[in-house]
Amino acid sequence: MNLIHPIQTARTVVRAADAGDARRLLRYRVENREHLAPWEPLRESSYYTLEHCVQALAEACEAMRLDRAYPFLALDHAGEQVLACFTFANVVRGAFQACHLGYSVAASRQGQGLMHEVLDAALPWAFRQLDMHRVMANYMPRNERSGRLLERLGFEREGYAKRYLQIAGTWEDHVLTAKIRGAD
Ligand SMILES: CC(C)(COP(=O)(O)OP(=O)(O)OC[C@H]1O[C@@H](n2cnc3c(N)ncnc32)[C@H](O)[C@@H]1OP(=O)(O)O)[C@@H](O)C(=O)NCCC(=O)NCCS
């Protein structure tokens, strides 16, 4: 059972991913395969199967139960189509109270301010309900769209990490940014 309440935004319903989302998630993965490939790790062909989505959602529910990661979907108001995805991942408690944020929007919705709308609603949730002190988000220098999005959301640049993540098969440098609770 999903105990995280949905958040309504102007164009979406934002809620935690759950076991019933496999077909919706598969459609998002398949339709956005080429759009997302330059910005994500290499995917096996099995990634684009219903089985893989079922498994990923089971792991997502377990990760939430263990307070390790919180994967979300932003759906259209009918609750049918996935318009964007994001995850508060790598949750660390204790003195750190921090996590990493990863996100993507459907190719058909890019450039319309949708990711901003969704994350602008979700970040206060992460700071209040998840009790995060710091949300970190990192992007490749050539991903200018992502950099501008983070800046508009109030993330501040904290550093530059060489060969930080393996994206599309290559170890890529990343700009490190973070948003701190109550900083704006
Ligand atoms: C990065 C990504 C999530 C940005 O999503 P997006 O919805 O296009 O981003 P935004 O919400 O910031 O909107 C972007 C544009 O919409 C325009 N826009 C239109 N209406 C808007 C509105 N109401 N509010 C805000 N912006 C609006 C803005 O001018 C902005 O243009 P700009 O980026 O040229 O300045 C998306 O490009 C994506 O999924 N990329 C592939 C995956 C990826 O890179 N993930 C991140 C890895 S770090």
The ligand as an SDF file (V2000), in Angstrom:
LIG
                    3D

 48 50  0  0  0  0  0  0  0  0999 V2000
   16.4670   17.9900  -18.0900 C   0  0  0  0  0  0  0  0  0  0  0  0
   14.9720   17.8700  -18.2800 C   0  0  0  0  0  0  0  0  0  0  0  0
   14.3560   17.0770  -17.1530 C   0  0  0  0  0  0  0  0  0  0  0  0
   14.3630   19.2910  -18.2910 C   0  0  0  0  0  0  0  0  0  0  0  0
   12.9440   19.1790  -18.3690 O   0  0  0  0  0  0  0  0  0  0  0  0
   12.0220   20.3780  -18.8670 P   0  0  0  0  0  0  0  0  0  0  0  0
   10.6180   20.0970  -18.4690 O   0  0  0  0  0  0  0  0  0  0  0  0
   12.2950   20.6200  -20.2850 O   0  0  0  0  0  0  0  0  0  0  0  0
   12.6330   21.5290  -17.9760 O   0  0  0  0  0  0  0  0  0  0  0  0
   11.9390   22.8250  -17.3680 P   0  0  0  0  0  0  0  0  0  0  0  0
   10.7800   22.4700  -16.5380 O   0  0  0  0  0  0  0  0  0  0  0  0
   13.0310   23.5820  -16.7040 O   0  0  0  0  0  0  0  0  0  0  0  0
   11.4720   23.6140  -18.6530 O   0  0  0  0  0  0  0  0  0  0  0  0
   12.4100   23.9480  -19.6220 C   0  0  0  0  0  0  0  0  0  0  0  0
   11.9570   25.0130  -20.5930 C   0  0  0  0  0  0  0  0  0  0  0  0
   10.5480   25.1770  -20.6630 O   0  0  0  0  0  0  0  0  0  0  0  0
   10.2770   26.5770  -20.8210 C   0  0  0  0  0  0  0  0  0  0  0  0
    8.9750   26.8450  -20.1870 N   0  0  0  0  0  0  0  0  0  0  0  0
    7.8340   26.9170  -20.8620 C   0  0  0  0  0  0  0  0  0  0  0  0
    6.8190   27.1260  -20.0020 N   0  0  0  0  0  0  0  0  0  0  0  0
    7.3420   27.1820  -18.7550 C   0  0  0  0  0  0  0  0  0  0  0  0
    6.7890   27.3660  -17.4600 C   0  0  0  0  0  0  0  0  0  0  0  0
    5.4670   27.5180  -17.2490 N   0  0  0  0  0  0  0  0  0  0  0  0
    7.6300   27.3490  -16.3960 N   0  0  0  0  0  0  0  0  0  0  0  0
    8.9530   27.1690  -16.5600 C   0  0  0  0  0  0  0  0  0  0  0  0
    9.5150   27.0030  -17.7770 N   0  0  0  0  0  0  0  0  0  0  0  0
    8.7110   27.0070  -18.8660 C   0  0  0  0  0  0  0  0  0  0  0  0
   11.3950   27.3160  -20.1330 C   0  0  0  0  0  0  0  0  0  0  0  0
   11.6640   28.5280  -20.8080 O   0  0  0  0  0  0  0  0  0  0  0  0
   12.5330   26.3430  -20.2330 C   0  0  0  0  0  0  0  0  0  0  0  0
   13.3300   26.6800  -21.3430 O   0  0  0  0  0  0  0  0  0  0  0  0
   14.8950   26.7230  -21.2370 P   0  0  0  0  0  0  0  0  0  0  0  0
   15.3430   25.4410  -20.5750 O   0  0  0  0  0  0  0  0  0  0  0  0
   15.3250   26.8210  -22.6520 O   0  0  0  0  0  0  0  0  0  0  0  0
   15.2010   27.9220  -20.3960 O   0  0  0  0  0  0  0  0  0  0  0  0
   14.6190   17.2200  -19.6430 C   0  0  0  0  0  0  0  0  0  0  0  0
   15.2710   17.9110  -20.6640 O   0  0  0  0  0  0  0  0  0  0  0  0
   15.0000   15.7460  -19.7360 C   0  0  0  0  0  0  0  0  0  0  0  0
   14.2390   14.8780  -19.3330 O   0  0  0  0  0  0  0  0  0  0  0  0
   16.1840   15.4580  -20.2850 N   0  0  0  0  0  0  0  0  0  0  0  0
   16.6460   14.0880  -20.4430 C   0  0  0  0  0  0  0  0  0  0  0  0
   16.9850   13.4330  -19.1120 C   0  0  0  0  0  0  0  0  0  0  0  0
   17.9320   14.2730  -18.3160 C   0  0  0  0  0  0  0  0  0  0  0  0
   18.7660   14.9700  -18.8340 O   0  0  0  0  0  0  0  0  0  0  0  0
   17.8030   14.1770  -16.9870 N   0  0  0  0  0  0  0  0  0  0  0  0
   18.6460   14.9200  -16.0750 C   0  0  0  0  0  0  0  0  0  0  0  0
   19.9680   14.2930  -15.9230 C   0  0  0  0  0  0  0  0  0  0  0  0
   20.9810   15.3030  -14.8570 S   0  0  0  0  0  0  0  0  0  0  0  0
  1  2  1  0
  2  3  1  0
  2  4  1  0
  2 36  1  0
  4  5  1  0
  5  6  1  0
  6  7  2  0
  6  8  1  0
  6  9  1  0
  9 10  1  0
 10 11  2  0
 10 12  1  0
 10 13  1  0
 13 14  1  0
 14 15  1  0
 15 16  1  0
 15 30  1  0
 16 17  1  0
 17 18  1  0
 17 28  1  0
 18 19  1  0
 18 27  1  0
 19 20  2  0
 20 21  1  0
 21 22  1  0
 21 27  2  0
 22 23  1  0
 22 24  2  0
 24 25  1  0
 25 26  2  0
 26 27  1  0
 28 29  1  0
 28 30  1  0
 30 31  1  0
 31 32  1  0
 32 33  2  0
 32 34  1  0
 32 35  1  0
 36 37  1  0
 36 38  1  0
 38 39  2  0
 38 40  1  0
 40 41  1  0
 41 42  1  0
 42 43  1  0
 43 44  2  0
 43 45  1  0
 45 46  1  0
 46 47  1  0
 47 48  1  0
M  END
$$$$
